[in-house]
Amino acid sequence: MSQFNAAHFQAVEAAREYLEALRWGGERVCPHCGSLNSFATKKPGVYRCREKECRKDFSVTTKSVMESSHIKLHIWLQAFYLMASSKKGVSSHQLHRALGVTYKTAWFLSHRIREAMRNGGLVPPMGGEGKVVEADETYFGPTAVKRVSPQRGDRPYQKGNRGPRNKRAIVSLVERGGSVRSFHVAVADAATVAGIVSANIHYETRLHTDESRLYTRVGPNFAAHETVKHTAGEYARGDVNTNSVEGFFSIFKRGMKGVYQHCAEKHLHRYLSEYDFRYNYRVKLGYNDGERADLAIKAAAGKRLTYRQSH
């Protein structure tokens, strides 16, 4: 692939130098204690902290999603680039073919890269004075465990019923012209939605939703709560609409159905992180594919993802 002509996509040593520049800049930092005082060992790319209380060995992949991986570093960089530059995602089968690795390795890579894309740590509220945040919920795929509402009890469902029954609930918040935050929740009820909206949106924001009653309780907490009535064919009234969040849902569902096709519910939050990340660093906000991949690589520091069998 022509985009992989750069040296750091072709050779392990060049990839290591590239990663060190991204993660450490001009100063090598011990990921164990934070010291800037270390020296190179005889092993290429391995350093030892000089601090008496530490004295631990480390590399550029220590305490990151790449730690303890036997996959060559330039393959990691290629995988980061492919996943960051594919608008609707890239499947593990496609990664395995493009990178020349096994399917198992490609699956390992993709899930750890999604973990790197996850927005970790404290984040400031969305919106603010004069800004608009759109909120909406959607449903995708069957739940791992069928849920029955307390009101229904033992009464069976009738054939032909439609709606969110036994589907995975997703709540997304989109700041108009800005970023998105998505949450996979067990049940999208008024209490859950109110908690997400209150914790993630600045109270001086204009909140835009559809006519769903899930937002009536929390709406008065904001500068304004303006709605559009989709059931009456109203999709915009002046600047009041939910087009941005619905556009995000469209990208997400097209990718999940057309590219990934199968997603276990326990992994859904990680796929949402992937789509959130690409949306938050999209071209419209001034980021190109290379910059988006670099941001994902830098975000890999301080995150781990391990799978251990129950036995």
Stockholm file with secondary structure:
# STOCKHOLM 1.0

chainA/1-311         MSQFNAAHFQAVEAAREYLEALRWGGERVCPHCGSLNSFATKKPGVYRCREKECRKDFSVTTKSVMESSHIKLHIWLQAFYLMASSKKGVSSHQLHRALGVTYKTAWFLSHRIREAMRNGGLVPPMGGEGKVVEADETYFGPTAVKRVSPQRGDRPYQKGNRGPRNKRAIVSLVERGGSVRSFHVAVADAATVAGIVSANIHYETRLHTDESRLYTRVGPNFAAHETVKHTAGEYARGDVNTNSVEGFFSIFKRGMKGVYQHCAEKHLHRYLSEYDFRYNYRVKLGYNDGERADLAIKAAAGKRLTYRQSH
#=GR chainA/1-311 SS CGGGCSGGGTCHHHHHHHHHHHHHTTSCCCTTTCCSCEEECSSTTCEEECCTTTCCEECTTTTBTTTTCCSCHHHHHHHHHHHHHCTTCCCHHHHHHHHTCCHHHHHHHHHHHHHHHSCCSCCCCBCCTTCEEEEEEEEEEECSSCCCCTTTTTCCCCTTCCSSTTEEEEEEEEETTSCEEEEEESCCCHHHHHHHHHHHBCTTSEEEECSCGGGTTTGGGSSEEEECCGGGTCCEETTEECHHHHHHHHHHHHHIIIIICCCCGGGHHHHHHHHHHHHHTCGGGTCCHHHHHHHHHHHTBTCCCCCCCCC
#=GC SS_cons         CGGGCSGGGTCHHHHHHHHHHHHHTTSCCCTTTCCSCEEECSSTTCEEECCTTTCCEECTTTTBTTTTCCSCHHHHHHHHHHHHHCTTCCCHHHHHHHHTCCHHHHHHHHHHHHHHHSCCSCCCCBCCTTCEEEEEEEEEEECSSCCCCTTTTTCCCCTTCCSSTTEEEEEEEEETTSCEEEEEESCCCHHHHHHHHHHHBCTTSEEEECSCGGGTTTGGGSSEEEECCGGGTCCEETTEECHHHHHHHHHHHHHIIIIICCCCGGGHHHHHHHHHHHHHTCGGGTCCHHHHHHHHHHHTBTCCCCCCCCC
//
